[in-house]
Amino acid sequence: MRNPFTRRQPSPIAGTTIAVTGAARGIGLAIATELSSRGARVAIGDLDADAAESAAARLEGARGYPLDVTDDESFTAFLDATATDLGPIDVLVNNAGVMWVGPFDAEPAAAAERMVAVNLLGVIRGVRLAAPAMRSRGRGQIVTVASAASRLAPPGESTYAATKHGALGYLTGVREELRGTGVAVTAVLPTVVDTELAAGTASGSVKLLQPGDVAAAVVSGIQTRRFQVWVPGRVGALVALSAVLPQSVRDRALRFAVPNQVAAVAGSTARTAYEQSLTERRDDR
């Protein structure tokens, strides 16, 4: 079956410069790999500088750089180095993200603060630092790998969902500010993806996605410049439909479709190592 995000048309990606955050592993690396295969010059930014350089060495036209998305100086240095080495940035892909899962009243304060710093403020920082140069050139695009949690809030992911709701709200406002400038804003909204970030969680009524599914959605978003790209696509229609249902009906429908992550991770050690890394400043998906 043909991938729904694959379009039989000349790709506008070849020859462009695309910077990807949190790209040494997982979804970010899948995105970088797909873009490189399509002829883009790809900057791989990651808190783990050695992993970023190692990943870039395996891809044609890629360079690896250290990047802390929670720090203005680091993000500016990443963008400047990319522009110097690879050319003016055509697309920034905000991919870096972290997630703690469990009951809201068991969530460590440090984990909550880290999610806000990376998932929300990291996106805001990337847009604020990258978009003005694009606007001055009259072209460019900001793609943010958000989450279906931007519109939903699974039990056990309350703070994570809050950061994703916030990111989508921010992008909605910025998109309107950039209207007519030639700079597009795109939010990619996947359900649960098979990465370390989601280890031990459940995928609900949809199948577990692979990083390549999200990479394909990013490519689709760059090609079409659509604002929202759902993965899988039918989830967006279901979310829109649920919004017009009476609250009691909507609650029952979402309890069926959306996984209860509190129950999924109860008694499991699958996330122990990853969640310890939240305080060690790992920010790749």
GUKEDO-534094 format. One record per atom (N, C-alpha, C): residue in three letters; x, y, z. Coordinates in steps of 0.1 Angstrom, whole numbers, padded with zeros to 4 digits, always signed. Layout:
N
alaXYZ
...
END
This chain:
285
met+0009-0012+0000
met+0000+0000+0000
met+0009+0012+0000
arg+0005+0022-0008
arg+0013+0034-0009
arg+0012+0042+0004
asn+0023+0048+0009
asn+0023+0056+0021
asn+0014+0069+0017
pro+0004+0072+0026
pro-0005+0083+0023
pro+0003+0097+0023
phe+0015+0097+0028
phe+0022+0110+0028
phe+0031+0111+0017
thr+0032+0101+0008
thr+0041+0101-0003
thr+0034+0107-0015
arg+0039+0117-0021
arg+0032+0123-0033
arg+0041+0122-0045
arg+0035+0118-0056
arg+0043+0116-0068
arg+0044+0130-0075
gln+0053+0138-0071
gln+0055+0151-0076
gln+0070+0155-0074
pro+0075+0164-0082
pro+0089+0169-0079
pro+0090+0174-0065
ser+0100+0170-0058
ser+0102+0174-0044
ser+0108+0188-0043
pro+0102+0197-0035
pro+0109+0210-0033
pro+0119+0209-0022
ile+0123+0197-0018
ile+0132+0196-0007
ile+0147+0196-0011
ala+0149+0190-0023
ala+0163+0189-0028
ala+0169+0203-0029
gly+0181+0204-0024
gly+0189+0217-0025
gly+0186+0227-0014
thr+0176+0223-0005
thr+0173+0232+0006
thr+0181+0230+0018
thr+0182+0239+0027
thr+0189+0238+0040
thr+0178+0236+0051
ile+0179+0225+0058
ile+0169+0222+0069
ile+0176+0219+0082
ala+0172+0225+0092
ala+0178+0223+0105
ala+0168+0215+0114
val+0172+0205+0120
val+0163+0196+0128
val+0169+0196+0143
thr+0160+0198+0152
thr+0164+0198+0166
thr+0162+0184+0172
gly+0170+0180+0182
gly+0168+0167+0188
gly+0169+0156+0178
ala+0179+0156+0169
ala+0179+0148+0158
ala+0189+0137+0158
ala+0196+0134+0169
ala+0206+0124+0169
ala+0200+0110+0170
arg+0187+0109+0174
arg+0181+0096+0176
arg+0166+0097+0173
gly+0160+0085+0173
gly+0145+0085+0172
gly+0139+0092+0161
ile+0128+0099+0163
ile+0120+0106+0153
ile+0129+0116+0146
gly+0137+0124+0153
gly+0145+0134+0147
gly+0155+0128+0137
leu+0161+0117+0141
leu+0171+0110+0132
leu+0163+0105+0119
ala+0151+0100+0121
ala+0144+0095+0110
ala+0140+0107+0100
ile+0137+0118+0106
ile+0134+0130+0098
ile+0146+0134+0090
ala+0158+0135+0097
ala+0170+0139+0091
ala+0174+0130+0080
thr+0172+0117+0082
thr+0176+0107+0072
thr+0167+0108+0060
glu+0154+0110+0062
glu+0145+0111+0050
glu+0148+0124+0042
leu+0151+0135+0049
leu+0153+0148+0042
leu+0166+0147+0035
ser+0177+0140+0041
ser+0189+0139+0034
ser+0188+0130+0021
ser+0180+0120+0022
ser+0177+0111+0011
ser+0171+0118-0001
arg+0164+0129+0003
arg+0157+0137-0008
arg+0165+0149-0012
gly+0178+0150-0008
gly+0187+0160-0014
gly+0188+0172-0006
ala+0183+0173+0006
ala+0184+0184+0015
ala+0198+0185+0022
arg+0202+0196+0025
arg+0214+0198+0034
arg+0208+0199+0048
val+0212+0190+0056
val+0205+0188+0069
val+0215+0191+0081
ala+0211+0200+0090
ala+0218+0203+0102
ala+0211+0195+0113
ile+0219+0186+0119
ile+0214+0178+0131
ile+0219+0184+0144
gly+0209+0190+0151
gly+0212+0196+0164
gly+0208+0187+0175
asp+0216+0185+0185
asp+0213+0177+0197
asp+0221+0180+0209
leu+0215+0178+0220
leu+0222+0181+0233
leu+0234+0172+0234
asp+0233+0160+0228
asp+0245+0151+0227
asp+0252+0154+0215
ala+0262+0162+0216
ala+0270+0167+0204
ala+0277+0155+0197
asp+0282+0146+0204
asp+0289+0135+0198
asp+0280+0126+0190
ala+0268+0124+0195
ala+0257+0116+0188
ala+0253+0124+0176
ala+0252+0137+0177
ala+0248+0145+0165
ala+0258+0144+0154
glu+0271+0145+0157
glu+0281+0144+0147
glu+0282+0130+0141
ser+0280+0119+0150
ser+0280+0106+0145
ser+0269+0103+0135
ala+0257+0108+0139
ala+0245+0106+0130
ala+0247+0114+0117
ala+0253+0126+0117
ala+0255+0133+0105
ala+0265+0127+0096
ala+0275+0120+0102
ala+0285+0114+0094
ala+0280+0102+0085
arg+0268+0097+0089
arg+0262+0086+0081
arg+0253+0091+0070
leu+0250+0104+0070
leu+0241+0110+0060
leu+0248+0119+0050
glu+0244+0118+0038
glu+0250+0127+0028
glu+0245+0141+0030
gly+0254+0151+0030
gly+0250+0165+0031
gly+0246+0169+0044
ala+0249+0162+0055
ala+0245+0165+0068
ala+0257+0170+0077
arg+0254+0178+0087
arg+0264+0183+0096
arg+0257+0182+0110
gly+0266+0178+0120
gly+0261+0177+0134
gly+0266+0188+0143
tyr+0257+0193+0151
tyr+0260+0204+0160
tyr+0255+0202+0174
pro+0262+0208+0184
pro+0256+0208+0198
pro+0244+0218+0198
leu+0234+0214+0206
leu+0222+0223+0207
leu+0215+0220+0220
asp+0213+0230+0227
asp+0204+0230+0239
asp+0192+0239+0236
val+0181+0233+0233
val+0169+0242+0229
val+0164+0250+0240
thr+0169+0248+0253
thr+0164+0256+0264
thr+0173+0269+0266
asp+0183+0271+0257
asp+0192+0282+0259
asp+0193+0290+0246
asp+0191+0303+0248
asp+0191+0312+0236
asp+0204+0312+0229
glu+0215+0313+0237
glu+0228+0314+0231
glu+0231+0301+0223
ser+0228+0289+0229
ser+0230+0277+0222
ser+0222+0276+0209
phe+0209+0280+0210
phe+0201+0279+0198
phe+0205+0288+0187
thr+0209+0301+0191
thr+0214+0310+0181
thr+0227+0305+0174
ala+0236+0299+0182
ala+0248+0294+0177
ala+0245+0283+0167
phe+0236+0274+0170
phe+0232+0263+0161
phe+0227+0269+0148
leu+0218+0279+0148
leu+0212+0284+0136
leu+0223+0292+0128
asp+0232+0299+0135
asp+0242+0306+0128
asp+0252+0297+0121
ala+0256+0286+0128
ala+0265+0277+0123
ala+0259+0270+0111
thr+0246+0266+0112
thr+0240+0260+0100
thr+0240+0269+0088
ala+0236+0282+0090
ala+0236+0291+0079
ala+0249+0293+0073
thr+0260+0294+0081
thr+0273+0296+0076
thr+0278+0283+0068
asp+0276+0272+0074
asp+0281+0259+0068
asp+0273+0254+0056
leu+0259+0255+0057
leu+0251+0249+0048
leu+0242+0259+0039
gly+0242+0271+0043
gly+0234+0281+0036
gly+0222+0286+0044
pro+0215+0296+0040
pro+0204+0302+0048
pro+0194+0291+0050
ile+0188+0291+0062
ile+0179+0280+0066
ile+0165+0282+0059
asp+0161+0272+0052
asp+0148+0272+0045
asp+0137+0267+0054
val+0141+0256+0062
val+0131+0250+0071
val+0138+0247+0085
leu+0131+0251+0095
leu+0135+0246+0109
leu+0125+0236+0113
val+0129+0224+0117
val+0121+0214+0123
val+0123+0214+0138
asn+0113+0219+0145
asn+0114+0218+0160
asn+0109+0204+0164
asn+0119+0195+0167
asn+0115+0181+0170
asn+0118+0177+0185
ala+0128+0184+0191
ala+0132+0180+0205
ala+0120+0180+0214
gly+0119+0169+0222
gly+0108+0168+0231
gly+0111+0158+0242
val+0105+0159+0254
val+0107+0150+0265
val+0093+0147+0271
met+0092+0136+0278
met+0079+0132+0284
met+0080+0124+0296
trp+0074+0128+0307
trp+0073+0120+0319
trp+0058+0115+0319
val+0056+0102+0323
val+0043+0096+0323
val+0040+0090+0337
gly+0028+0093+0342
gly+0023+0087+0354
gly+0013+0096+0361
pro+0008+0093+0373
pro-0002+0101+0379
pro+0003+0115+0381
phe-0006+0125+0380
phe-0002+0139+0380
phe+0004+0143+0394
asp-0001+0136+0405
asp+0004+0140+0418
asp+0017+0132+0422
ala+0022+0124+0413
ala+0035+0117+0415
ala+0046+0123+0406
glu+0042+0132+0398
glu+0052+0138+0388
glu+0062+0147+0395
pro+0075+0144+0394
pro+0085+0152+0400
pro+0085+0167+0394
ala+0087+0176+0403
ala+0087+0190+0398
ala+0097+0192+0387
ala+0109+0186+0388
ala+0119+0187+0379
ala+0115+0182+0365
ala+0107+0172+0365
ala+0102+0166+0352
ala+0093+0176+0345
ala+0083+0181+0353
ala+0074+0191+0348
ala+0081+0203+0342
glu+0091+0208+0350
glu+0098+0220+0345
glu+0106+0217+0332
arg+0112+0205+0332
arg+0119+0201+0320
arg+0110+0200+0307
met+0098+0195+0309
met+0089+0194+0298
met+0085+0208+0293
val+0082+0217+0302
val+0079+0230+0298
val+0090+0237+0291
ala+0102+0235+0296
ala+0114+0241+0291
ala+0117+0236+0276
val+0116+0223+0274
val+0119+0218+0261
val+0108+0218+0251
asn+0096+0213+0256
asn+0085+0211+0246
asn+0078+0224+0243
leu+0077+0233+0252
leu+0070+0246+0249
leu+0080+0257+0247
leu+0088+0260+0257
leu+0097+0272+0255
leu+0108+0269+0244
gly+0112+0256+0242
gly+0121+0253+0231
gly+0115+0256+0218
val+0102+0253+0216
val+0095+0256+0203
val+0094+0271+0202
ile+0090+0278+0212
ile+0089+0293+0211
ile+0102+0299+0208
arg+0113+0294+0214
arg+0126+0299+0212
arg+0130+0297+0197
gly+0128+0285+0192
gly+0132+0282+0178
gly+0125+0291+0168
val+0112+0293+0170
val+0104+0302+0161
val+0109+0316+0162
arg+0111+0321+0175
arg+0115+0335+0177
arg+0129+0338+0171
leu+0138+0328+0171
leu+0151+0330+0166
leu+0153+0327+0151
ala+0145+0318+0146
ala+0146+0314+0132
ala+0137+0322+0122
ala+0125+0325+0126
ala+0115+0331+0117
ala+0118+0345+0112
pro+0124+0354+0120
pro+0127+0367+0114
pro+0136+0367+0102
ala+0146+0359+0102
ala+0155+0358+0090
ala+0147+0353+0078
met+0138+0343+0080
met+0130+0338+0069
met+0121+0349+0064
arg+0115+0356+0073
arg+0106+0367+0069
arg+0113+0378+0061
ser+0125+0381+0065
ser+0132+0391+0058
ser+0136+0387+0043
arg+0137+0373+0042
arg+0140+0368+0028
arg+0127+0365+0020
gly+0116+0366+0027
gly+0103+0364+0021
gly+0100+0349+0018
arg+0107+0340+0025
arg+0104+0326+0023
arg+0109+0318+0035
gly+0103+0306+0037
gly+0108+0297+0048
gly+0096+0290+0054
gln+0100+0281+0063
gln+0090+0273+0070
gln+0095+0269+0084
ile+0086+0269+0093
ile+0088+0263+0107
ile+0079+0251+0108
val+0085+0239+0109
val+0077+0227+0112
val+0080+0222+0126
thr+0069+0220+0133
thr+0071+0215+0147
thr+0064+0202+0149
val+0072+0192+0153
val+0067+0179+0157
val+0060+0180+0170
ala+0047+0182+0170
ala+0039+0184+0182
ala+0035+0170+0187
ser+0022+0168+0187
ser+0017+0155+0192
ser+0002+0156+0191
ala-0005+0144+0190
ala-0019+0143+0191
ala-0023+0149+0204
ala-0014+0149+0214
ala-0017+0154+0227
ala-0018+0169+0227
ser-0016+0176+0215
ser-0019+0190+0213
ser-0034+0193+0214
arg-0041+0182+0211
arg-0056+0184+0210
arg-0063+0175+0220
leu-0056+0165+0225
leu-0061+0155+0235
leu-0052+0155+0247
ala-0057+0149+0258
ala-0049+0149+0270
ala-0050+0135+0277
pro-0042+0125+0273
pro-0043+0112+0279
pro-0040+0112+0294
pro-0048+0105+0302
pro-0044+0103+0316
pro-0030+0098+0317
gly-0023+0105+0326
gly-0009+0101+0328
gly+0001+0110+0320
glu-0004+0118+0311
glu+0004+0127+0303
glu-0001+0142+0305
ser-0006+0145+0316
ser-0012+0158+0318
ser-0003+0170+0315
thr+0009+0170+0321
thr+0018+0181+0318
thr+0023+0181+0304
tyr+0026+0169+0299
tyr+0031+0168+0285
tyr+0020+0173+0276
ala+0008+0170+0278
ala-0003+0175+0270
ala-0004+0190+0271
ala-0002+0195+0283
ala-0003+0210+0285
ala+0008+0217+0277
thr+0020+0211+0276
thr+0030+0217+0268
thr+0027+0217+0253
lys+0021+0206+0249
lys+0017+0205+0235
lys+0005+0213+0231
his-0004+0214+0240
his-0015+0224+0238
his-0010+0238+0237
gly+0000+0241+0246
gly+0006+0255+0245
gly+0013+0257+0232
ala+0021+0247+0228
ala+0028+0249+0215
ala+0019+0251+0204
leu+0008+0243+0203
leu-0001+0245+0192
leu-0008+0259+0192
gly-0011+0263+0204
gly-0017+0277+0206
gly-0007+0287+0201
tyr+0005+0286+0205
tyr+0015+0296+0201
tyr+0017+0296+0186
leu+0018+0284+0180
leu+0020+0283+0165
leu+0008+0289+0158
thr-0004+0287+0164
thr-0016+0293+0157
thr-0015+0308+0157
gly-0011+0314+0167
gly-0010+0329+0167
gly+0001+0334+0158
val+0013+0327+0159
val+0024+0331+0151
val+0021+0329+0136
arg+0014+0319+0133
arg+0010+0317+0119
arg+0002+0328+0113
glu-0007+0334+0121
glu-0014+0345+0116
glu-0005+0358+0115
glu+0004+0359+0124
glu+0013+0371+0124
glu+0022+0370+0111
leu+0025+0358+0107
leu+0034+0356+0095
leu+0026+0355+0082
arg+0013+0356+0083
arg+0005+0355+0070
arg+0009+0365+0060
gly+0011+0361+0048
gly+0015+0370+0037
gly+0030+0373+0036
thr+0038+0367+0045
thr+0052+0370+0045
thr+0060+0360+0037
gly+0054+0349+0033
gly+0061+0338+0027
gly+0066+0328+0036
val+0064+0329+0049
val+0069+0320+0059
val+0057+0311+0064
ala+0058+0298+0062
ala+0047+0289+0066
ala+0050+0283+0080
val+0039+0280+0087
val+0040+0273+0100
val+0032+0260+0099
thr+0039+0249+0103
thr+0033+0236+0102
thr+0034+0228+0115
ala+0023+0222+0120
ala+0024+0214+0132
ala+0021+0200+0128
val+0030+0190+0131
val+0028+0176+0128
val+0023+0170+0141
leu+0012+0162+0140
leu+0005+0158+0152
leu+0004+0142+0152
pro+0014+0135+0156
pro+0013+0121+0156
pro+0007+0115+0169
thr+0002+0103+0168
thr-0002+0096+0180
thr+0011+0089+0186
val+0010+0079+0193
val+0021+0073+0200
val+0031+0067+0190
val+0044+0070+0192
val+0054+0065+0182
val+0064+0056+0190
asp+0069+0046+0183
asp+0077+0036+0189
asp+0091+0042+0191
thr+0093+0049+0202
thr+0106+0055+0205
thr+0109+0054+0220
glu+0121+0057+0224
glu+0124+0057+0239
glu+0115+0066+0247
leu+0111+0077+0241
leu+0102+0087+0248
leu+0089+0080+0252
ala+0084+0071+0243
ala+0071+0065+0246
ala+0072+0051+0252
ala+0084+0046+0256
ala+0085+0033+0261
ala+0075+0030+0272
gly+0069+0018+0271
gly+0060+0013+0281
gly+0046+0019+0281
thr+0044+0028+0272
thr+0030+0034+0271
thr+0021+0026+0261
ala+0009+0029+0261
ala-0001+0023+0252
ala-0005+0032+0241
ser-0009+0026+0230
ser-0013+0034+0218
ser-0028+0036+0216
gly-0036+0031+0225
gly-0050+0032+0224
gly-0056+0025+0212
ser-0065+0032+0205
ser-0073+0025+0194
ser-0066+0026+0181
val-0054+0032+0180
val-0046+0032+0168
val-0033+0024+0169
lys-0028+0020+0158
lys-0016+0012+0159
lys-0004+0021+0163
leu+0006+0014+0169
leu+0018+0021+0173
leu+0026+0026+0160
leu+0029+0039+0159
leu+0036+0044+0148
leu+0051+0042+0149
gln+0057+0042+0137
gln+0072+0041+0136
gln+0077+0055+0133
pro+0090+0058+0137
pro+0096+0071+0134
pro+0095+0075+0120
gly+0096+0065+0111
gly+0095+0068+0097
gly+0081+0074+0092
asp+0071+0070+0100
asp+0057+0075+0097
asp+0057+0090+0099
val+0064+0095+0110
val+0064+0109+0113
val+0073+0116+0103
ala+0084+0110+0100
ala+0093+0116+0089
ala+0086+0118+0076
ala+0077+0109+0072
ala+0069+0110+0060
ala+0059+0122+0062
ala+0054+0123+0074
ala+0044+0134+0076
ala+0051+0148+0075
val+0064+0148+0080
val+0071+0161+0080
val+0074+0164+0065
val+0078+0154+0057
val+0080+0157+0043
val+0067+0162+0036
ser+0056+0156+0040
ser+0043+0160+0034
ser+0040+0175+0038
gly+0043+0178+0051
gly+0041+0192+0056
gly+0049+0202+0049
ile+0062+0198+0046
ile+0071+0207+0038
ile+0066+0209+0024
gln+0061+0198+0018
gln+0057+0199+0004
gln+0044+0207+0002
thr+0035+0205+0012
thr+0021+0211+0010
thr+0020+0224+0018
arg+0029+0226+0028
arg+0028+0238+0037
arg+0015+0239+0044
arg+0009+0228+0047
arg-0003+0227+0055
arg+0000+0231+0069
phe-0010+0236+0076
phe-0008+0240+0090
phe-0008+0228+0099
gln-0017+0219+0098
gln-0018+0207+0107
gln-0017+0194+0098
val-0008+0185+0102
val-0007+0172+0096
val-0008+0162+0107
trp-0019+0155+0106
trp-0022+0144+0116
trp-0016+0131+0112
val-0011+0123+0121
val-0005+0110+0118
val-0011+0100+0128
pro-0019+0090+0124
pro-0025+0089+0111
pro-0036+0100+0108
gly-0038+0102+0095
gly-0047+0113+0091
gly-0061+0113+0097
arg-0067+0101+0098
arg-0080+0100+0103
arg-0083+0105+0117
val-0072+0105+0125
val-0074+0109+0139
val-0078+0124+0139
gly-0073+0132+0130
gly-0077+0146+0130
gly-0092+0148+0128
ala-0098+0140+0119
ala-0112+0141+0116
ala-0120+0136+0128
leu-0115+0126+0135
leu-0122+0120+0147
leu-0122+0130+0158
val-0110+0137+0160
val-0109+0147+0170
val-0119+0159+0168
ala-0119+0163+0155
ala-0129+0174+0151
ala-0143+0170+0154
leu-0146+0158+0150
leu-0160+0153+0152
leu-0163+0152+0167
ser-0154+0147+0175
ser-0157+0146+0189
ser-0160+0159+0196
ala-0154+0170+0190
ala-0156+0183+0196
ala-0170+0188+0196
val-0178+0183+0187
val-0192+0187+0186
val-0202+0178+0193
leu-0197+0167+0199
leu-0205+0158+0206
leu-0208+0164+0220
pro-0220+0160+0226
pro-0223+0163+0240
pro-0211+0158+0249
gln-0208+0165+0260
gln-0197+0162+0268
gln-0197+0147+0273
ser-0209+0142+0277
ser-0209+0128+0282
ser-0206+0118+0271
val-0211+0121+0259
val-0208+0112+0248
val-0193+0113+0244
arg-0188+0125+0244
arg-0174+0128+0240
arg-0165+0121+0250
asp-0169+0121+0263
asp-0160+0115+0273
asp-0159+0100+0271
arg-0171+0094+0268
arg-0171+0079+0265
arg-0163+0075+0253
ala-0164+0083+0243
ala-0157+0081+0230
ala-0142+0082+0232
leu-0138+0092+0240
leu-0123+0094+0242
leu-0118+0084+0251
arg-0126+0079+0261
arg-0121+0069+0270
arg-0118+0056+0262
phe-0126+0054+0252
phe-0124+0042+0243
phe-0111+0044+0234
ala-0110+0056+0229
ala-0099+0058+0218
ala-0086+0062+0224
val-0086+0069+0235
val-0073+0075+0240
val-0068+0066+0251
pro-0055+0062+0251
pro-0050+0053+0261
pro-0049+0060+0275
asn-0052+0052+0285
asn-0050+0056+0299
asn-0035+0052+0302
gln-0027+0062+0302
gln-0012+0059+0304
gln-0009+0057+0319
val-0017+0061+0328
val-0015+0058+0342
val-0016+0043+0344
ala-0026+0037+0338
ala-0028+0022+0339
ala-0017+0015+0331
ala-0013+0021+0319
ala-0003+0014+0311
ala+0011+0013+0318
val+0015+0023+0325
val+0028+0023+0331
val+0028+0018+0345
ala+0017+0015+0351
ala+0016+0011+0365
ala+0024-0002+0368
gly+0033-0001+0377
gly+0041-0013+0380
gly+0052-0016+0370
ser+0054-0008+0360
ser+0064-0011+0349
ser+0077-0004+0352
thr+0088-0010+0348
thr+0101-0003+0349
thr+0106+0001+0335
ala+0097+0000+0325
ala+0102+0002+0311
ala+0106+0017+0309
arg+0101+0026+0318
arg+0105+0040+0316
arg+0115+0045+0326
thr+0120+0037+0334
thr+0128+0041+0345
thr+0141+0048+0340
ala+0148+0042+0331
ala+0161+0048+0326
ala+0158+0061+0319
tyr+0148+0061+0310
tyr+0145+0073+0302
tyr+0141+0084+0311
glu+0132+0082+0321
glu+0127+0093+0329
glu+0138+0098+0339
gln+0148+0090+0342
gln+0159+0095+0350
gln+0167+0105+0341
ser+0167+0103+0328
ser+0174+0111+0319
ser+0168+0125+0318
leu+0155+0127+0322
leu+0149+0140+0321
leu+0157+0150+0330
thr+0163+0146+0340
thr+0171+0155+0349
thr+0186+0155+0344
glu+0189+0147+0334
glu+0202+0147+0328
glu+0203+0154+0315
arg+0191+0161+0311
arg+0191+0170+0300
arg+0192+0163+0286
arg+0186+0151+0285
arg+0184+0145+0271
arg+0171+0150+0266
asp+0172+0155+0253
asp+0160+0161+0247
asp+0156+0156+0233
asp+0162+0144+0229
asp+0158+0139+0216
asp+0147+0129+0218
arg+0138+0128+0208
arg+0127+0119+0209
arg+0131+0105+0205
END
